[in-house]
Amino acid sequence: MDVAALTTIGSPPMHCARQADLRVGEVAIVVGLGLVGQMTARILVASGVRVLCVDLNEKAVKLAKSQGLKVFNGDEKKQLLDAMMQATHGQGADGILICAATKSSEPVVEAAEWCRQKGTIVVVGAVGMDLPREPFYLKEINFKLSCSYGPGRYDATYEEGGLDYPYAYVRWTERRNMESVLMLAAEGRLVFEDLITHRFDFADVDSAYKLLDGGGWSCAICLDYGNRPVAVREAPAVEVVEGRVHMGLIGAGSYVQDVLLPILASHADLELTALATGSGFTAPGVASRFGIGAVLGSSDDLLNTEEVEAVLVGTRHGSHARFSEAVLSHGKHLFVEKPLALTWAQLETVETAWRSAGRVAMVGFNRSHAPLTEAVLRRMGDSIKLVQIRVNAGQLPDDHWLHDLESGGGRLLGEGCHFVDLALRLLGGQPQEVSCMGAPVPGRPVQSWDDFVINLKTDHGGVASISYSGGGGLGLAKESIEIFGGGVSAVIDDFRKLTFYEDGKSKVTTGTQDKGQNRQMQRFIRGCQGEDLEGRERDFERAIQTTRVCLAAVECMRGAAVET
């Protein structure tokens, strides 16, 4: 397991070696013998390459020599050059792999001197790049930067969406590089055990960081978590909560941290019991900041925690339905950020789980709970016949995760759903007919178009039009909602200002922006405690209808109006 723990850090050296594209019998120089450099040299040797190494640190030099490598310290560059010229018959190194970390450009400048005509230099470390043109030009040196673990790194469709690159066209991906490291180690062709120069129990992790922070030389540090068995408990049958609600969180993105957690952390009837995030890197800091009781290793651990009675799902859109179904199936109350689902099949799965769970479930359509929304309903009630919503959402980069159909679902399903729910809340009744048109974006599927108009009609005879634009300019208010009916008109401006118009007169209410998050969370917590369960049921029924309207709207952009 010690060697397996080095798999991830072994992938950049593997990719670096592949970038050099050296063949059996060729000569390489590895500059820098930290952990990455040590592993790079060993991978090259395992590939049949003749390797020379250089480093300034005597301990690093000694470690590399213990594996039979030809190593020179910083004062032995003449000896290094002599060995290189002898090995290459005076031609220069076939490849030079720079694994050093320095602001100086000297390692790359020297590499150009050592490199043969049409040779290769690969930089994997962070070094200076103030380089002279002439040696690279005259020798026609093939100069490369090696990007982390290899193809797939920093590509969300690969790393998060699980979309692999075709084997025939991208032979060595991030994952396949890691598999190579494990395979060579398992076969004994790569020896990594001696690279672990220090070991600490996880409880003594502070000592490990002190060592890294100038406390002495190290190559690889192993943290021992121990081998403690974890008890797996059956999920309890959760009933209406008596007293404080114990909530767990799956996911803690920026919206959850900036908006929802400050509300939840200050609520007297709620205790934040546990947190599980995808990567786990940010979880301890979030837990400390908001007083969350425990950080768990996975969502399964959280769902199997008996103390947790309600769960907030705040992950990216593509996993909402999966986690919602799991939460309900484990007998927990559910609060899931919008959207509820991205496909008809996902929606059916969640709806089935909810109807059989007997638990409170709520989707983060907070605008329907905003004070100004409820002020309109108190004043106009069932008389509302027409709703017009204009959204100036602003532009997003083409590579924004919201445009990704797997993780984000596109702007209509991922953001437009907010305003469909608001329209249905104002109109009342069930959606009966939906139509939608969008402005095409070349190269993108309809779900990720930025500009669209949704029209819907309810069985009460009310109609709504939602104009959503991702291409507008800054300065114009983001959201404007106009409501008409019974001789009264109302305008909500960005949930800061409400104006009623009647009999030639107007009445204006202004205040700080309130989009309803606080009030919605209050109602969810009270619902878990058994208060106004009929209201919470209506909210989730409307969330289901909202999702159906949005899915139908996507279909409409490919054809005609759809009856829901």
C-alpha angles and dihedrals in degrees: 000000000000091000092042088056087063093057096098096047088045091062097073091053089048092050091045090054091050091050089056089054093203122175134216111292097016121127125243134180118210112203113201125025105211116126094291093046093048091052093044092054092050093048090052092050090050087054093056096257120141106236134202120184137197133189139155096225116088094206092053090048091050092049092052092046089054087068093052096258121149101244133177129191124227092271094054101066092124090056089047091053092047091052091047094049091047092050093048099037090245096308101110132242119317091217138008119199115197112206096160128118115219140122088229120100091210096102092058094041090052091045090058089054093050097044121098125234108293091003126144133252118191121189115202098155130070105263138150117278104200093127136172114238099213104073092045091047098045094046094038088227117195101231119192140173115215113222113216117271097354137257111000096037112129091008107119093197088060103036100037104017095047094229105152124207116247110273093222093055104032105033098175116042130167091271095044091051089055090049089053092053091051093045095051091046092049091051091050093243091116119047113197104154094096091053088073099086098167137032130196135176110246089244087062095051091128089068090054092054091047088055090051091047095066101296095124142303121308137164107193125357120207120209112202113213092182126229102273114160116237117221113228112212130196114250110257124235099255116210130186105310119254110210123340119015114236107214131192125197129217107196129003110206126165095279092051091048097042100041116011105037095054088055094046096043091057097047113112094209096050134076119193099222109172144000132204123181133182100248099020093216096109098034100089092051093047091047092051093047096051102030097250110173102224142007111220129199098235145003088255090060090051095047090049092052106108095205092061109093101169133027132207113207110206102159127121116296099259094066099043096096094045094051093042091056090047093049093051093044089056091055097252129137110250135222111174126180116237135309105052095199141350100211138038090246092053091049092051091050094052094043091051091049092049096049092052098040101064091214134129111261128182135176121215096253090137099165090074087063097046116125092238092051090053091046088058091049092050091051101038105020116162093357093081110115105158133038125182119188124186120190123191095190100169132231127300127199114262090245095050111134091237089069090056107098094211100049104020107021095213131276098289096054095031101044110002089067089074091066096041088057091048092051092050091048091053096043099040122205130070126305110257107173134018134189130174139182127187139189107246121238112206112248096012129103117241094259091066099047111126101215126050144142122220120196121189139175128203131212088250089065097253122135133202136191122200118193111191122184129184093176103063130112133260118259098050112102111264099229133026123175122189119191126190135186146108094026092303131106126194133189125197112197113200090319089285100091135033123192124187120199121199135148092356093305133104134208120198129202119186135177144129116318112275118175094178104259094127094048093045093052090048090054093047092052092046089048091055086054091053102262120141095347090169090059092050090049090053090050093055094043087055090048089056091049090047091055091048091052091051094048089048090049090057089053090048092059086063095046146340135330117303129216112221 
